[in-house]
Amino acid sequence: MDNYKQYIGMTLNGKYQIEELLGSGGMSYVFKARVVGTDSIVSVKILNEESARDEKAVKRFVNESKAVAMLSHKNIVKIYDVAFESDIKYLVMEYVDGITLKEYINFKKTLEWGEAVFYVSQILKALGHAHSKEIIHRDVKPQNIMITRDGTVKVMDFGIAKLLKSESITMTDTALGTVDYISPEQASGKEVGFYSDIYSVGVMLYEMTTGTLPFIADSPMAVAMMQLQNDPTPPREIDPSLPKGLEQIIIKAMNKEPDCRFSSCGAMDKALELLRNDPAVIFADRSIPVGGKRVTRSGNKDQKRSSLIPIISGVTLAFFLVLAASGIYLGMKFMSNNTDVSTEIRIPDLVGKQLTDELLQQLQEDQFEITKKDAKQHDPEKKTGEIISQNEYPGTTKKLSSATSFCPITVTVNPPPATVIMGDYTNLLAQKVKNNLQNMGLKCEYKYESHDTIVEGYVIGTKPEKGVEITDKNKTVVTLRVSTGAKIPTTSMPQVVGIFKDDAMKALQEKNISIGKITYEQSDLAEGFVIKASVKEGETLAEKIDKVDLVISLGNPNAEKKEEQTEDPAEETVDESGTSEEQPENTPSSETEEDLQVENG
């Protein structure tokens, strides 16, 4: 059995249930996983058994988690969780629904230069962010670049990333980046820097636009030696249609001398932006673009530099990058070099916005003419009417002549589903079901009812029922039967005050009313009778849930004493003179005295 299969179905730390293998490498497996109890999908990278026993591999794994934890950028894959347990070591990462740049290159063979620039610009922004945190990636290659369906780039795998101020790492102490893309200083074991990542980006741009790697040999060692000693074939010798400025950018990025490359990712991205705005641009030597200004350097090294401030020549052709509706596809559009240019406007970024009347009105006021087209099919993950792509690349500028008062832009929007087949939404959260159906263009309403087993707030069923095909969404309102939880039976409070305790408790039990706290007080009622209850007679109570407290009488001890005095009065009489006629106990009566006298006589 393949080792990765042992993880399928496993739940890590009670949180992440492994569903399927996404890929594997020399050190680890990458799985698709679901966050338990939610619909959230993540990627889980698990160190394989062999690497988990390798101290250097574990160090690389830990290094990746530390490096990415410092980064927060839309073009860098996020890390959500890290676990380094004795039996398993894994990273939980953002799940990217797409393919690697390497897979895309293999499929297309050669990318249009504008499309390649579009991806490389995003890569440079991601690396620029890492560099701002003093992190060098050191393994920049197409295999470590993901592209989503909407063309967003995600840089990943910072496994051999290095903090600029950390201890130096030798060739024998770390896994080198893939030799096809490593810089000369990496191949020779010298100190690396931000410029090392820039070299790797240059190699990728070379491969994307020419359809081949700059150095190919029979062994990795031979390729590494070529990175050190050989110059690549100029890209325009492979494809003469490539812009001269693009060739200059690639050759500068791949210069053997780090000091002769771009000073930063931002500088290289700026050069690419100048190229996008004017594909006929040619860059001058001994100067580099910094913030759009020309800066000339002095010194002997200037002769080696292929710096990149544009010389604006008489241009008869201006090239603009175009996004095709089928996805990210950048081409070139010819425009005449009119002398009657009156205004210049910048193309807005419309992707992700709703194409509303208000947006159309605003764009028209901004001199844009919008043409809408529907995508081939509805994307349930996006809202109906959401702009998926646009044919003009955002951020570029266009010139409007006196004969052209509007700039045309074609946008592709997410259409409503042609028909909707009602699914089985039982036991799903009602709010989520409602959002999903609304994204399909359906109206929804709630109908609340109790249910013995379905939790409150979750769907019991729908009307129309599951399996029903809805053809007219405008006339259909979906009713969601939403549970309010189990129905609780009720009863009314019986008369218990003034009756004996046992009788009161029996009356409550017959009504399925729970008895709560019982206390005792003295009262005029006889002992054991109910003085009062916490619920009034006739009030509604939930059976077996609501409780009734009772107060029981202890009787009135003062009343008993008074009764005793009434029943046993003192037996004595008083004559008119106030003298008691009662004889003392020790005083003999006259009759007794007579008896004594007779006896004595």
Phi, psi and omega in degrees: 000135177299139187301327184295336185295338180295340183269340182298127182089347180288146175249119183272126176055025180070009187241320193240113181265118182289130182250313183203159179279130176264328181179169179212155178222195182292334185252332193209168171249148175239124184242154167272134183220158179247137176285121186303133178084002180223177175261009183287136179250137177226168171255139179238120177260118182247128177294128181290168189301317182295315181290329180296338178266357183260116183301320181291322179294318178297320179298320178295320180297314178297320181300319180298315182297319180293319183295310185289333178298336180276351189250146176212097184210142184296340180258017177234131180297129182278151171248126183262328188206152180222138176220125177238075179269169184295324185262344182206142179230125184210158174243139174255121189236167172301134177274126181250116180273092182185202179230165177284156177299327178297316178298320181293319177298315180299326180286314185272344182070298178227133178265146170302140187301325179295321178293319178299317179297322179301315180288316183297326178299319178292321178298317180296322178295319179295313180293324177299321177295315178299317180297326179295337175265010179064036176248125176259128184291308176073359177219047180285119180200160183300333179294339181256017179239123176258146176236124179277175183295334179266010175089007178283135179268140175230115177276135182222184176059075174267033186299327178245025176297156185222131172289135186303323185262007180281175180297147181293148180238125184276170179300323184280351184261356185210160175280124179287158170296164180305132189299334180297338187237357184286154180280161178303323181291328175290319181296331182262000179078017179276176181294138179259164178206188178302327181297338179291320176294323180297321177301314181297322177296320177300319178297317180297318180295323175300312183295318183295321187270338180257342182083009180211156174284152181292331181227125180229130180211177184283341183218154177302323180297321179294320178296318179300320178294323178293324176300327181282321195246331190261150171265142180287155173297129180306134184305325183286345173285335176274318180222097182297344182282349180293143178297146178300320180298324178295316178301319179298318181297315181297312183296322179294316180298329184262018179298140181296328181270118181306323182293343182263000175275185176296146182289340180196167175296324179298322179293319179293319179296324177297320178296321179293324178295319177298322179292319179298318181289331180213090183298346180269007183293145174234132185268144182271153174284164174062022175209151179228149179281126175228109179060028177085357180257156178272125178236121180258134178259149178250169179112169183295331183291345180300330182294335183274340190279142173249075190279169199231054168262130186289142167261112183282104179272172175296106187260126175256346177233130175240135186253136178233139181283139185236135174264120177281154184294335183284352181155200181275103178220114187254127180237199181232141182235128182275137175225144180283153181271076183287149179266354183257036179295130182250321181221160177229127181236154182260136181288126180280161175266109185257349184297132179096349180269157176276132180278082181263168177298324180295319179293318179299319180296317180296316180295324178295321177295332179270014175071036174245137177252113188263128172248126183260138172221146181273145172294165185296326179212161182288136174259110184295344180277352179239157180286149174297131182090359178284136180285122183268320181206166177221151187277346178254132184290124182296141179098339177283163181246152177229146180259132177256122179275176179296339180270352182236110183265346181227146175262119182281137174226130175258125179245144176254126184247159178282115184280161172290155178299142179300309173222157180239127173262119182298129179269180176267106184256012181301137178068019174255152181299128187300318182298320180292320178297318180298316178299318180297315180292323178294325176295337176275359179091016182257148174268148184228152171218157180259144168230116186268139176203156182281158177207138186290331187240337182272131186294150178304134178092356181253158188280129173276318180185182182227161171224113006297155182284171179300144179090345180285135179269125179258119183257331179245094185289333181292333183256003183251128173244120181275126176264122177262118176278109188254133182285138170257011181095183182294143178284130183257120178292148181239165178212174180249151183287124179279172176282119180234340182289131177093359178247166184294148186306311183299320178293323179294316180294323178295320179297320179291318180296324178295334179266007182060035178257128181285142180267129183265235185275134177247125179234166184233141178217155173282141180201174178286344177288154179295155181301134177095355179268150182283123178278312181202164179230156183285347179235137180285153178300133177094346179291151182275136180228151174279124182300135175065005180243303179290146181242150179241127176270143181237146173244122186253143182282139171263002185083183181237103182297330178295326179293324180293318180296320180295321181294320179297319181294327180289323184278338186230071180283157180291134183267084176214150179238155181232129179283180185294336180275355178092004182268134182287138178272355182285134181273143174297154184297325185269000180264118182288149179285166180298326179296323181290322178298319180298318179301319182293320181296314179299318181294321181290324181292000000 
